[in-house]
Amino acid sequence: TIKLLSKYPELKLYKKEKLESKTKTAYIVQIAGFLPMDNYKCSSVLKNDTLEILLNNNNGFFGNGVLVKVFDNNFLIQDIDPKTLHGEIKFIKTKLVYQKLILNKANFQKNDTIYGFINYNTKVERFTKDFRGYFKAVIK
């Protein structure tokens, strides 16, 4: 599936969005409640010793997804709160059910390309969120 990402153009979620990649950066399906969503994108940034991988579908007004922080061979997944103001990213508390993260390597530098797979299941308020798929990004 990661090879297929390079065959499709990146999603444009709103008119004035500046695309960071010409090709698709994520194929992730989220099932929360009854509606599946698959319009996710990936970006990543290295901040000191922590790699941050943002998997979301922000359209300029609201977004949904997760922020994955990778540090010292560990990772932390935070759920993005879709009920935020324009341009904000806030997180909501969830109860973890299952998480798995696979990355193409353990050490990262700026301008490296990262490839990965996420399988994440959590309880959010009154429903279960299942978030699973492949992603790639150039680390900024």
C-alpha positions as CSV (number, residue, x, y, z in Angstrom):
1,T,0.0,0.0,0.0
2,I,2.9,2.4,0.6
3,K,4.0,2.0,-3.0
4,L,0.5,2.9,-4.1
5,L,0.7,6.3,-2.3
6,S,3.2,7.5,-4.9
7,K,0.8,6.8,-7.8
8,Y,-2.0,9.1,-6.6
9,P,-2.0,12.9,-6.2
10,E,-2.1,14.5,-2.7
11,L,-5.5,15.4,-1.3
12,K,-6.5,19.1,-1.4
13,L,-8.8,19.6,1.6
14,Y,-9.6,23.3,1.0
15,K,-9.1,25.8,-1.9
16,K,-6.2,27.9,-0.5
17,E,-4.3,24.9,0.9
18,K,-0.6,24.7,0.0
19,L,0.3,21.1,-0.7
20,E,3.5,19.8,0.9
21,S,3.7,16.8,-1.4
22,K,2.7,16.1,-5.0
23,T,1.8,12.5,-4.2
24,K,-0.5,11.1,-1.5
25,T,1.0,11.0,1.9
26,A,-1.4,8.7,3.7
27,Y,-4.0,6.0,3.3
28,I,-5.7,5.8,6.7
29,V,-9.2,4.7,7.4
30,Q,-10.9,5.9,10.6
31,I,-14.1,4.4,11.8
32,A,-15.7,6.3,14.7
33,G,-19.3,5.7,15.3
34,F,-20.8,4.7,12.0
35,L,-19.0,6.8,9.4
36,P,-15.7,5.7,7.9
37,M,-13.3,8.5,6.9
38,D,-10.3,8.1,4.6
39,N,-9.3,11.7,3.7
40,Y,-6.1,11.9,5.9
41,K,-2.7,13.4,5.2
42,C,0.7,13.1,6.8
43,S,3.3,15.6,7.8
44,S,6.3,15.3,10.1
45,V,8.7,17.5,11.9
46,L,11.8,16.8,14.1
47,K,11.8,18.8,17.3
48,N,15.0,18.2,19.2
49,D,15.0,14.5,20.0
50,T,11.3,14.0,19.2
51,L,9.8,13.1,15.9
52,E,6.2,14.4,15.5
53,I,4.0,12.7,12.9
54,L,0.7,14.5,12.3
55,L,-2.0,12.3,10.6
56,N,-5.1,14.5,10.1
57,N,-7.7,15.8,7.7
58,N,-7.8,19.5,8.7
59,N,-9.7,21.5,6.2
60,G,-8.9,24.9,7.6
61,F,-11.9,25.0,9.9
62,F,-11.9,21.7,11.7
63,G,-9.9,18.5,11.7
64,N,-9.7,15.0,13.1
65,G,-6.8,12.6,13.5
66,V,-3.8,11.9,15.7
67,L,-0.4,13.3,16.6
68,V,2.3,10.6,17.1
69,K,5.3,11.6,19.1
70,V,8.3,9.2,18.7
71,F,11.2,9.5,21.2
72,D,13.8,7.2,22.8
73,N,12.3,4.1,21.0
74,N,8.9,4.9,22.4
75,F,5.8,6.6,21.1
76,L,2.8,8.5,22.3
77,I,-0.4,9.0,20.4
78,Q,-2.6,12.0,21.1
79,D,-6.1,12.3,19.6
80,I,-7.0,15.7,18.0
81,D,-10.1,17.3,19.2
82,P,-12.4,18.1,16.2
83,K,-14.2,20.8,18.2
84,T,-11.6,23.5,17.9
85,L,-11.4,27.0,16.4
86,H,-9.9,27.8,13.0
87,G,-6.2,27.0,12.9
88,E,-6.1,25.5,16.4
89,I,-4.9,22.0,17.4
90,K,-6.2,20.7,20.7
91,F,-6.2,17.2,22.1
92,I,-8.9,15.2,23.8
93,K,-8.6,12.5,26.5
94,T,-9.2,9.0,25.4
95,K,-9.0,5.5,26.8
96,L,-6.5,3.4,24.9
97,V,-7.6,0.0,23.8
98,Y,-4.8,-1.0,21.4
99,Q,-1.9,0.7,19.6
100,K,0.7,-0.4,17.1
101,L,3.2,1.7,15.2
102,I,5.7,0.4,12.6
103,L,8.3,2.8,11.2
104,N,10.9,2.1,8.4
105,K,13.8,3.0,10.8
106,A,14.5,3.9,14.4
107,N,16.7,7.1,13.9
108,F,15.6,10.1,12.0
109,Q,17.1,13.3,10.6
110,K,15.6,16.3,8.9
111,N,14.9,15.6,5.2
112,D,14.7,11.9,5.7
113,T,11.6,10.2,4.3
114,I,9.6,8.3,6.9
115,Y,7.3,5.4,6.0
116,G,5.0,3.8,8.5
117,F,1.9,1.9,9.6
118,I,-0.4,2.7,12.4
119,N,-3.1,0.6,14.0
120,Y,-4.8,2.5,16.9
121,N,-8.0,1.8,18.8
122,T,-9.3,4.0,21.6
123,K,-12.5,4.9,23.4
124,V,-13.6,8.5,22.9
125,E,-16.5,9.7,24.9
126,R,-19.3,7.3,24.0
127,F,-17.8,5.5,21.0
128,T,-14.8,3.6,19.8
129,K,-12.4,5.1,17.3
130,D,-10.5,2.7,15.0
131,F,-7.6,4.4,13.1
132,R,-5.5,2.2,10.8
133,G,-3.4,2.7,7.7
134,Y,-0.1,3.6,6.0
135,F,1.7,7.0,5.7
136,K,4.8,8.6,4.4
137,A,6.4,12.1,4.8
138,V,9.6,14.0,4.4
139,I,10.8,15.1,7.9
140,K,11.0,18.9,8.2
